[in-house]
Amino acid sequence: MIQKAAFIRATHQLWKLVAALACPIILGLVILYQEWFGEGVAAFRDNLIVLTVLAFIGFAWGCLSIICPKCHCRLLAQTVGQKDFISWVRWFVTFTACPKCRFSPVEPGKAA
Ligand SMILES: [Zn+2]
């Protein structure tokens, strides 16, 4: 469970992370569904291009919009490039202070 003190939750940006991750996950599920129950990915190519663009836009939007309210550091964009997928997702739902300016939304007056 994501703790209340987690930066992403305390700054009310958890929904952005969920939305940004949902875009590529939905794309993956649609591809699997087409492969297993539909006519295969080849028959579905035109829609696939549109969905891939939408998934990319959704994730890019998450990278641009999840920011530190104090220093405006783009947290998702910065993290994705530095860690592998599982560790950045885990880090992202647990960190409590901005890695750049140390701003903590739970204790705004105190640097973590
Ligand atoms: Zn910051």
Boltz pocket constraint, residues with backbone or C-beta under 6 A from the ligand:
constraints:
  - pocket:
      binder: B
      contacts: [[A, 68], [A, 69], [A, 70], [A, 71], [A, 72], [A, 73], [A, 98], [A, 99], [A, 100], [A, 101], [A, 102], [A, 103]]
      max_distance: 6.0
